[in-house]
């Protein structure tokens, strides 16, 4: 059950948890009857977002406009878009189902997801925006040797994007299979075609507004659910909890820890993976460059924190509300048992219980729309990593032909779309929990250490950054392979060589230690240049900021 539930929510905090990041849906499929309301609402959403892409295409002519919307997004708009990137279908469906099954233990993932945002606000938002142009690789490479640093940073970015895309596409296919009754392969192709249209023509501007629309719809939907749930208990949260305890087979245990995970190390490494993985997600970091200045960047992180915090508070109400209105309700007898066994439709059943077919159709359409929006953000980040970080900055030494760069960007977008379809179909029967785990652990173990130390540690050198990234990547992938998800669930061994699902508690410190050791022992001429550049570039830019 643990692996099924982690697979479900693995990208929503992630973020898609998530990553933030969302959509890693696993377990027995509860195929729903075709819902005309859901289909109609989804068609309306698609029409609106395609119009946005057409509008944005008229305003997207240069690479800067494609990657960062020309830096013209306000802090409020960008905060809503970041929240849209983060508030995934897996968060909405998965955390609600987890609270339904285990009680307050289900809040573990919500807390882990939200905890990274204060650090994003305080540590990264201003300096990243001040020092970078398009991607976090720009920031890392600013004071280090360009070619080596960009190649190793692109490895981390592309790895996270591709693994995230696989889980998103599998989630999209299964979600449509759940909610609309369409074949899996058709669902994956629909997602890819729509996302390629958003990104190839409208770039970051279209993607940003798609995220804003999706965030508003999702927040509106869960607000309606929350108000209806609380109205039925007289807006008394204690009464809601008491009714949940009375109806849940675990009784009062759902208000104490240990129902889901009773190993403190497992909880800690899960929290570390989610919390710090969020700070290293390339499509989240890329949004810090879409605003005009550092002040708006800080506002972006603040507004995103407000929206995401509000979202998770409502998920708490939704989780316990599902216990009250689904468990013990004769209409949902079969569904209630499946949910306790790791099912994933708790939020959809709740929306039907409190709002009928209309609200259920709306939330079903929104759940699928969230995946479209997140995949669009990932595709922009992947395109930028290849066309900007590798082609423009490495192969063309920072002086690319503008027309060729934008053409290459759109080609890479199409390639990523086709790759996502192929991998989504190939991995449809695989353990999606593995794919959902990898991007967060890799982001925490590769991207975050080199980004954070490039911003704050004067002794960082190119040799240290490359060594730390390699150690972080190899250890993250290696420990997951010998962990329970792969070693036992996929390969079939009786016992895992490494006991924890999310190894960032071990791999992230290993990356930091490798960076520290190989930097302080670097006596090369290049190493001295790297150290001198910290004061010349990073600190001076801070002093001269607007």
N, C-alpha and C positions, 0 to 999 in steps of 0.2 A: 504493500500500500504506500509506503514512504516514497519509493521510486516513482510510482504513478503520480502521486501528488506533486512531487518536485518536478516531474516532467511537465505537468500541467502549468505550473506557475513559474517555471524556470526562466522565462523571458519577460515576465511582467515587471519585475523589479529591476527587471533586468532590464524592464525593462523593460523590452523587454523584456523584471525579475526573471527585457526585458525586455528581456529585455525585452528593460524596460524595458525593459524592454521588452512582445507577447505573441501568443499563438501556439505554444508547444502543447498540443492537446493529445493525450494518450489515454489508453484504457478502453473499455468496452464502449462502442459507439451507441449512443441513444438517438437513433434516427427519428427525427420529428416529421410529422405530417407536413406537406407543403403548405406554407403559410403565405397566402396572397398578399397580406398586409406587409409582411417583412420584405417580400420581393419588390412590391411597389415602392416602399420607402428606400430600399437599397438602390433601385433604378433612379429615383429622384436624387439621391446622394451622388451617384455616378454622373448624372447629367450636370449637376451643379459643379462638380469638381472638374469635369471635362471643359466646361465653360471657363472655369478659372485657369486651366492650362492654356486655353486659346488666348485669353486675356493676357496671361503672363508671357506667352510666346512673342507678343508684340513689344514687350519690354525687356526681352532677353536677347541681346545681340553680341555681347562680349563675354569672355571667360569669367571676368569678375562678377558680371550680372548672373551668369549661370551658376557659379559656385556659391556666392554669398548674397544674391539678390541686390548687388551693388551697394551693400551696407546700408540700405535704406529702410530696414525694418525697425519699428520702435521697440522699446523695452517691453511694453505690455504685450504687443503682438508677438514678439519673439518668446516671451515667457509662456504665452499660451501655446505656441508652436512646440516649445521644448516639452511642456507638459503633455501635449498631444503625442510627441515621440515616446514619452515615458509611460503614459497611461494606456496600457495595451489590453488586448482581448484576454490575454492570460492573467493579467492582474484582475480584471473585472470578473471573469469566470472563475479563475483558479483560486484566488484568495477567498472569495465568497464560499466556494466549495470546501476549501480547507478549514475555514472557521466553522462551517456547518458540520464537518466531520469530527473536528478535534477541539473546537472552542477557542479559548484565548491563545493556544499554541499556534493557531493560524495567523496570529498577528506577528509572529516572528519574521515572516517574509516582508510584511508591510513595513515593519520597523527598519529592517535592513535596507529596504528600497528607499525609504525616506531619509535615512541617516546621512547619506552621502551629499544631500543638497546643501546643508549649511557649510560643508567643506568646499563645495563647488563655489558658493557665494564668497567665502572668505579667502580661499587660497588660489583659485584658478580664474575666476571670471574676469577680473581686471587685467592681470598680467598676460593672460593668454590673448585677450583681445588687443592689448597694447603692442604685443611683440609679434603676433602672427598676421597672416594675410588671408589664407584660405583654409588650411588644415592645421591640426596640432603638430604635424611634421615640420611645418614652417617654423614653429616656435622652438622645437628641439634642435633643428639644424641651424638656427640663427648664430649660435656661438660655437658650433662644432663643425667638423669637417663634413662638407655637404654630401658628397656621394655616399659614403659609408653610412652616415646617419640616416639619410633619407631612405636608403634601401632597407635598413633594418627596421625603421619606423613603418615603412609601407608594408613590410611583412606582418607586423602586428595589426595594422589597420585592415588590410585585405583579409587576413585570417579571421578577424572578428566579424567583418562584414559578411563574408561567405558563409561562415557557420551560423550566424544570425539569420541570414537569408534562407538557409535550408530549413531551419526550425520554423521560420515565419511561413514559408510556402507549405510545409507539411501541415502547420496549424491552420492555414487558410483552407486547404483542401478538405481537412477533416471537419472544420467548422461549417463549411458550406454543406458538406455531407450530412452533418448533424442537423442544420437548421433549414436547408432548402431542398434536400433530397436529390441534389445533382451529383453526378459521378465525380470522383476525386480528381481525375485527370482534367476534366472540363473546368473544375474549380480553379486548379493551379494555372491553367492557361488564361482564364479570365483575369485573375490577379495580375499575371505578368503583363498582359496586353495593356491593362489600365495603367499600371505603374510606368511602363515604358512610355506611354502617351504623356503622363504627368511630367516625367523627368526629361525626356528627350526634347520636348517642345517648350516646357515652361521652366525647367531648371529649379533652382532653390526658391524662386519667388512662388511658383505654382505649388511646390512641395510645402512651403511655409503656410500658405493659405488653406491647403488641404488639411494640414495638421490643425490649424485654428478651427476650421469648421468641424472637424472630427472631435476636437476637445470640447467644443461648446455642446455638441450633440450628446457626447458621453456624460458630461457633467450635468446637463439638463435631465437626461434619463435617470441617472442614479439619484439626483435630487428629488425627482418625482417619486421614485421608489422609496427613498428615505422618509419623505414627508408622509406618504401613505402608510408605511409601516408604523411610524411613530404616532400618527393620528389614531391608529387602531388600538394603541396602548395608552392613550391620553397624554402623549409626549412625555412619558415617564420612562427613562432608560432603565431604571431599576426594575420596573415592571416587565420590560422586555426581557431582561436577563432572567428574571424569576420564571417567566413563562418558558423560556428556552431550557432552563434547568429542569422544569417539570416535564417537558416533552422529550428531552434527549435521553437515549438509553444509558448514557454515561452519567446522567444526573449532574450533581455538583462538581464532578471532576472536570467538566468543560470550562470551569472558571479557575482552574489551576494548571500549572505547567506540567509537562512530562507526558501528556497523552500522545503527542505526535513524536517528539524526540526527547529521550531522557538522558542522552549523552551530552554533557556540557561542551566537550571539544567539538562534537558534530555541530552543535548550535553555533559555537564561536566561529568555526571555519565557514559555515554557511553565511553568517552575518558579514564576515570580512569579505568573502567573495562578492556578495551582492553590493555592499556599501562602497568598496573601493573599485569594484568593477565598473560601477556607474560612472566614476570619475575618469575612466579611461576609454569610454565608448566613443569612437571617432565621429559618429553622426550626431551625438550630443555636443561634443566639443566644437564641432564645425559650426554649430548654430551661434556660438559666441562671436563669430566674425560677420554675422548678417546685420549687426547694429552699427550705427555710425561712430560710436566712441565708447570709452571705458565706462562712463556713467550709465549709458544705456545697457551695456553688458551686465553691469552689476544689477540693474533693475530687472533685466531678463531673468537672472538667477533667483532674484527675490520673488518675482511674480510666479515663476515656475514652482518655487517652494510652496507658495500659498495655494496654488491650484492643486498641486499634488497632495499636499497635506489635507486639504478639504476632500479630495477624492478618496483617500484612505480612511478618513473618518467615516465617510458614508459607507465604505465597504464593511466597516465594523457593524454598522446598523444592518446592512444587507445580509451579512453572514448570520447574525443571531436572528434576524427577521425570517430567514429561510427556515431555521429550526422551528420557529413558532408557526409559520403559515404553510409549510410543506410537510414537515414531519407530523404524522398522525392525521393528516388530511386524507380522507378516503380517495379523493380525486388523484392523489399523487402517491398512492401506496407503493406501487412498483418502483417509481422513480426514487422515493425516499430511501429504499434499501440500496439501490445502485449508487446513490450519492455517498452513503456511508462506506461503501466498498471502493471508493475512489472515482466515482462519476464526476462529471464536470459541468452539469447543466443547472446547478443550484440557482444561479442568478436568473436564468431564463424562466425556471419554474416559479421563482418568487415574483417576477414581473407579471406573470400570468395570474398568480394567486391574488395579487393586490390591484392589478390594473386590467385584467382580461386580455383578450386577443390583441387589442390595439396596442397596449403597452408592450406586450411580449413581441409583437411584430417590430415595433420601433427598436427595442433593445437588441433583437436579433440582427437587424440591419446595422445598427451601430457597432455591434461586436465585430461584424465582418468589415465594416468601414475602417475600424481601428487598424486592422492588419494592412489594408491598402496604404494607409498613411505612413505606417512605420516602415514598410518595404520601400516606399518612395524615398524616405529619408536615408535609409541604408544605401539605396542605389546611387543617390547623389554623392554620399561619402565614398563609396567604392569607385565611382567614376573620377572623383577628384584625386584619389590616391594614385590612380594609374596615369591619368592625363596631365594632372598638375605636378604631383610630387615626382613622378618618374620621367614623363616625357618633357614637360616644360622646364623643370628645375634641374634634372640630372642630364638627360640627353641633349637638351638645347641650352644648357648652362644658364637658365633664367631668361633667355631671350627667344621664346618660341614665336612662330608665325601665328598671330591671333586667329586667323581663319582656320588654319590647320588644327590648332588646339581645340577650338570649339567643335570642329567636325569630329576630331578624335573622341572628344567627350561624349558626343551623341552615339558614336559607334560603340564605345565601351558600355554605354547604357543599354544598348540593344543586346550586346554580348552578355552582360550581367543578367538581363531578363531571360534570355534563352538558357543560360547556365542555371538560373534559379528554377526554371521549369524542369529541366533535365534532372537536377539534383533532388528537387522536390518529389519527382516521380520515383527516382531510384531509392530514396530514403523513406518512402511512405510507410514501409513495414518495419523500419528499424527503431531501435530504442531512442526516441527523440530526447529523452532525458540527457543522454550523452551530449547531443548537439546543443541542447539548451544550456548545459553546464559550461562547455568550452569557451564561448565568447566572453562570459563574465570573468572566468578565471584567467584567460589570456589577457584581457584588458587590464585586470588588476596586477598581473605579473610582468607584463611587457610594456604596455603603453604608459600606465600611470607612473612607475618608478623613473623612467627616463624623462618624462614630462615634468614631474614635480622637482626632480633634482636639477634639471636644466634651468628652472625658474629660481631656485632658492639656494643651490649649493655651488659655491665659487670654485671648488676643486674638481668638479666634474670634467672628465676628458672624453674624447671620442672613443678611445680604447675602452674606458669604463662603461660607457653607454652601450656599445656594441656587445661587450661581454655580458652585461646585466640583462640585456634583451634576449640574448641567446639562452642564458641560464633560465630566465623566467619562462621562455617559450617551451624549451625542452622539458623542464621540470613539470610545468602545467600539463602538457600533453601526456607526458610519461606517467605521472601519478594518477591521472584520470584513467589511463589504459589499465593500470594494475589495481585500480580501485573497484568498488562493487559494481558500478554501472557497466563496465566493459568486461572485466575479468570474470565476473560471476554471471551477469545477466546476458551478455552477448557471447563471450567465449565459452562459458559453461563450466568453469572451474568451481569447485565446492566452496572455496574461501578466497577472499581477495587478499592480495599481498599488501595493499594499503587500505586502511579501514574506512576512509572518509570519502564522501561523494564530491565535496567541493574543497579542493586542496589549497586555496589561496592563502590560508593561514601559514602554510609552509613555503609555498612557491614565491609569494611576494617578498617576504624577508630574504629568501635566497637571492632574488634579483637585486634587492637593495645592497646586500652584503657584497655581491659580485661587483656591482658598480663602484662601491666604496673601495674595495681592495684594488681593483685594476686601475682605478683613477689615482689613488694616492701613491701607487707603485709605478706610475707612468712618468718616467723621466725624459721622455722624448721631447723634441722641439715642438711637435704638434701639440703635445699635452700642455706645454707652457703657454702656447698661443690660446688654447681653449680656456685656460684659467684667466688669462688677461682679458679675454673677451667678455667675461662675466661682468666686470666693472665697466668696461667700455660700452657694452651694448645693453645688458639687462638693467643694471643700476642706473645708468645714465638715462635710459628711456623712462624709468620710473620717475626720476627727478624732473624730466621735461614733459611729463604727461599733461594732458589738457585738463 
